[in-house]
Amino acid sequence: MFTKDNLSLLTGNIGISHNRYPTHGEFGHGEIQPVWTSVPFGIGMAHNGQITNYDELVEQVTKTEKRYLNTTSDTEVILHIFAQELNKNGNPDTSEEFFDVLCDAVSSLFTKVRGAYSITALIVGKGLVVFRDPRGIRPLVRGERVNEKRYPSRGGTDYIFASENTMFYSMGYEPTGNVLPGELIYVDNDGKLFSKRLVKEEFNPCIFEYVYFSRPDAILNDVSVYRSRLRMGQNLAEAWKNKYPDVVPDIVIPAPSTANTSALAFAHEIGVRYSEGLYKNHFIGRTFIMPGQEERKRSVKHKLVPQRTEILDKKVMIVDDSIVRGNTSREIVKMVKDFGAKEVYFVSACPPVQYPCYYGVDMPTRDELIASSKSIDTIKKDLGVDILLYQEIEDLVEAVTRRGDHHIEKSCMACLDGHYVVNGRKVHELIKE
């Protein structure tokens, strides 16, 4: 980890970093990003997302281009495709000329690499390169701050690019929007910024970013994650009141912490007290992104501690952001029952997750998804709850798109509806590859 002391030893003015969440490739230190190649120039690259034509591109990189892969990460494949395209046009002298070369290289890459990818890359002697796939499936935001010590002749501006803007304020950056789908941005070593949108397709950002992945204080694609989750809770509460008008819980408890915001809105809408009846141990990581089912199950028990005074002899409503594999939900219900709940109701702010994700969420097969092969009534019995209610797809879409100058044409909801936005192919066609 970087500290203030060892950060002060770094002499460069450009850097990239990455938090590993493997959706492709193996676990282990060898897969950690950024990945690196020395030809041309020396390029380091970090990537959020997942590509769907990995095997095809590996064939091209290793057999046609004669490049060696050190990892099983799809990031390294993207790196070599980018490097090969960049190597076709020599080494221009000026930043303006180099940006033209970058435009050609990334335009070609867009025609070859399918899937979801938000990319940051550092090119030795040249600067920082950022681009986002033409559908904009994974988020990529940008910000600026004044730095008079650097580039004073041009106003002294520092730039930042990240998957979300939650750290901008603490670092002194002002959010300036998003890297657009299909956009390329280049910041040279002198701090001069170039940008161009190379291709424009339908904008399909992942809806699961709003359901689970992003911090509630993030603004993605000009939509507040916090506000969207409030609206998820509101819409879910309306559905509950319409379907179960005579069923009123004594208390509403979130499955912490992602569901807290939706649960708060849900409780307010139905007029029931909100309680953090499950205390979260913040030293345990997020169970959804842990490797392996057994690790997830074990971690839930260490992560959550029920509060008996909030649960005993009460009709408990549990609000969760989603039910994916069912492991966490099942353990939470068992905990609440063990601590004396009279009845247990369970509502999910997300519709049933029935299909795998091939765009950067660790849900690679249908077999692990509880809703892929079971009816809602069967899932209710499997979880051991008295009532189970899922959000409707149209209510989730409305919650995300109700407010904001977002320009979202249609969110990617492949995990919910089986429609895969890249090439518009259905799930059975993609699985055949």
N, C-alpha and C positions, 0 to 999 in steps of 0.2 A: 504494500500500500504506500502511496505517496504521502509524505508529511511535509510540513512547511520547510523543514531543513533540507530534505533531499530534493524537493521541488526547486529550491534556490540554486541547486547545483546544475540544473538543466539550462543549457545555453541557447537552445533553439527558440524560435518564435512561432513554430507550427507543430501541432501534435494531434494524434488520433488515439483513441482508446476504445475498449469494448468490454461489455459484460457478457460472458459466455452463457447462452441458453441454447443448448444443442437441439436442433430439430433435424439436422442432417449430419451424418458423420459420427465418430466415436466420442466417448468421454475420455478425458485425460489431458495432461498438460500440452501434449503435442498438437492438440487441436485449437489451442488458445489463439485468439486473434489480437492484433492484426497479423495477417499473413504477409509474406515478403517474397519478392523476386528481384534479382539484380539486373535483369535485362528487360527493357532498356532503362537507363537512368538510375534504377533503384526505386522500387515502388512498394509501399506498404498499404494494405487495404483492410478495412473492417466493414462488416455487412450485417444488416438486420433483415431477415426474410428467409426465403427458401426458393430454390429454382426447381422446376418440374421436369426439365429435360437434362438432368445431370449426366445420365449414362451416355447420352448422345454427345454431350460436350466433352466428357472425359475421353471419348474415342477421338474426337477432333484434336484435343490438346496433346494427348500422349502419342497418337499414331501419325497424325497428319503434321502437327506442328513440332513433334519430337521434344516436348517438354516433359519434365519429370514432376510428379505430384508427391509432396511430402506428407500430405494428410488426406483424410476422407471428407474434409469439409468442402461444401459447395462454394464457399468463399474463395478458396484457392483456384477453383475452376474459373470463376468470374475474373479473378486477378489475371490469369494467364490469357484469357480471351481479350481482356482489356490491353494487356501488355503487347500481345501480338498485333492488335490493330494499331496501337500507338507506334509500334516499331516500323510500320510501313512508310512513314512520312519523314524520317530523318530527325534532325535536331534543330528546329528553327531558332533564330537568334532573339527575337522579340517575344514578349508576352502575348501581343496581339496575334502574331503568327502561330504561336503555340496553342492559343485558344482555338484557332481554326482547326489545327491538327486534332485537338481534343474533341471538337464537335464531330469531326469525321469518325474518330475512333468510337465514341459513345453511340453515335447514330448507327454504326455498324453493329455494335454490341446489342443494341435494342432489338435488332432483327434476329439475333441469334439466341439470346438468353431469355427463356420464358419463366414466368413465375413472379415472385415478389422480392424486390431488393431495393433497399435504401443503402447507399454506398458512401463511405468517406475514404479517401485515398491521399497519401502523401507521396509526392514525387520529388526525389532528391534533386536539388538545384532548381526546381521549378515552382513548387508550392503545393497548395491544397486543392483537391478535386472532390466535388460532391455531385451525386446525381441520384435520381429516383426513378423507379420503373414507370412505364407509360400509364399504368392503371393506378398508381399511387396507393397500392394495397397497404404497405407498411408506412408508418408516419415518418416525417423528417421535417423538423422545424429549424428556424434560424433566428439569430439575434445579433445585436451590435452593442458595443460600449465605446465610450470616448477614452482614448489613451494618447495623451499629448506627448508622451515620451517616445512614441513610435510613429513614424510617418507624419511629422508635424506639418509638412508642406501640403498634405492632403486631409488635414483635419484630425489625424490620429485616430483611426477607427479600427477596433478589433472585431473579429467575426467569430460566431460560434454556430455549430450545426449539431443537432442531437435528435434522438428519437422522441423526446418530449422536453418542454421548456421549464420543468419544475425547479431546476437549479439556476436558472438565469438570474433571478433577483439576488440571490446570495453572492453571485459572482460579479454583480454589477452590470449585467447585460439587460437590454430592453428587447423584448420579443418584436420581431419585424415580419412575422408571418411564416409561411411554409415554403420549403422547396417544392415546386409544383411537380405534378406527375410529368415525366418526360423531360424535366429540366436539368440542365448541366450548369454548375457554378464552378468557377475557377478563381482562386485567390493566389496571386503570384507572391514571390518572396518579399516584394516591397509593399504588400498589402493592397494592391489594386485588384478590384473585383470585376469579373466578367461573368455574364450569365446569358443563357439562351434556352428557350423551350424548344427542344429538337423535334418533338412529336406530341400530338394531342389526341388522346383517345378518351373513351368514357371513364370518368373518375369513380373508382370503386374501392374506397378505403375500407379496411377490415372493421366490421362492427364489433368484434370481440375485444378490440382495444378499449372501447367504451364500457363494455360489460365487465371486464376483468383486468386486463393487462396494465392499463395506465393508472398513474396516481390520480386521485380525484382533483387535485389542484392543477392538472395539466390542461392545456388548450390545444387540441389536435384538429387540424383542418378547419380552424376557426370555430370549433365547437367546444364548449366547456364540458369536460368530463363530469365534473361535479353536478352541473345543472342537468346533464343528460341522465345521470343516475337518479337525481331527484324525480325527474319525469318518469323514469322507469318505475319507481315506487308508487307514484301517483296513478299511473295507468294500471298497474297491478292491483292496487287497492280498489279502483273502480270495477275491475273485473271480479274481484272477490265479493264486493258488495252486491253486484248483479247476480252472481251465481250462488252465493251463500248468504243471503240477507239476514238470516236468523242465527248465524254462527258468529259469535263475538268472542275473541280470545281475551284472556285476562292481561296478557302482556305480549309485546312484540320484541323478539330478540334477533339481532343479526348474527349471521355466521361471519365472525370478524376476519379481516377488517374491510375487505372490498365491498361487502354488502351493507356496511353501516349507513351510507348515504341513502340508498334505496329503502332500507328498513325505517329510517327516520321519517321519510316522506310517507311511507305506507302507514305507519302508526298514526301520523297526524291526520291522514285522510279518513281513517276508520275510527278515529277518536279513542285510541287505546294507548296506554302508557308504553313508551319506548324504554328498553332496559338493556344494558350490556351484561346480560346474564351469563355470557360465556367470556371469561377473561382470557385474553391472548397473551401468551409468552412471546415477547417481541424478539427474543434471542433465537427463535426457531424460524427458519425461512418459509417461503410460500410453498405449500405442499403440492400445488398443481404442477409446478415446474421442476419438482424433484425427480430424479431418475428412478424408475421402477415402482411397481404397485406396492410392494412390501414396505419400502422406505416411506412412501406417502402415508400408508396406514399407521405405521409406527409413529410418525411425526405428528399426526393429528392428536394422538393421546398426550403427547408431551407439549403440544402447542396450546391446547385449549383446556381451561379449568372452569367447570360450571359453578355458579354461585347458588347454593341451596336456597338461600332466603328469597331469591328472585324466581325460583322454579317450583318449589315444593307446593303441591296441591293446587297448581294453577293450570289453566288451559293455555298452553304456550304456542305462539306463532313464531316459527323460525323463517327468516327471510335470508335467502342466499342469492349470490350473484348469478349462479348457474349450477346445473348438475351435469357433470361431464362423465366421469367414470362411476360416480356414486359412492366411492369409498369414504370421502370426507362427510358427505351427507349422512350416510349410514352410521358412522361413528358419532356424529353430532347428535343424531336422534337417540342413539343408545345412551349417550351421556345424560341428556336431558331426562330421559325416562329413569335412569339410575338415580337421579337426584329428585325424583318424586313428582314429575309432571303428571297431572290428571289426564290431559289429552295433549296430543302434539299435532299441529298443523304445519305444513311446509309449503312455502311458495318460492318460486324461482323467477328472478328478474329477467332471465333469458329463456327463450323457447327451448324445446328439446334439441340437444346436440346429437344429430343422427349420422353425420357424415364426417369422414376424415378431413383434416386440413393439410394441404400441400404448400401453404404459403407462409409458414413460419410459426405455427402453433403446434405444440407437441401432442398432436392427436392423429397419429399416422395410420391407424387401422380402425375399421368399424367394430371389430371384435371387442375392443376395450370400452366402447361407448355404450352406456347402459340403455340409452333410448333408441339405439339402432335396431334392436331386435325385441324390445319389450314394449308392451302397451303402457299407457299412463297408469292404468289400474294395477298392472303387474309391478310397476316401479313403486307405486304407493305401498303395496304389500312388502316388497323387497326392502324398502327403507323402514317399514314399520310405523307409518304415520296414519293418522285418522283421516286427514284430507291432504291431497297434493294438488297444487295449481301451478301451471306454467304460464308465463307471459305469452301472449300471441305475437306472431312475427310482425304484424302491422302495427301493434302497439309499441314494440321495441323500435322499429324504424321511426315512428312518430316521435318517440322520446329523444332520439338522437338528432333528428333533423328539424324539430319544431322551431328552434331559434338559431340565430347566427347566420352570418354571411358566408356560408360554408361551401356552396357550389358542389355539394355532393349529389351526383346524378343517381347512383344506386350503390349502396354499400355492398361490399363482398359479404355474403352470408352463406357461403358454400357449406359450412358445417351445419347449417340449419335447413337449407332447402336443396342441397345437392347440385346447385348450379355454380360451376367453376368459371370465374370471369375471364381467365386467360383463354383465348380462343373460343369462349362461350361453350366449352364442352361439358357434358354431363358427367357425373361421377363414374359411371361404368366405363365410359370411354377413356377417362384418365387412368383408371386403375389398370386397364389393359396394357399400358405402355411398359 
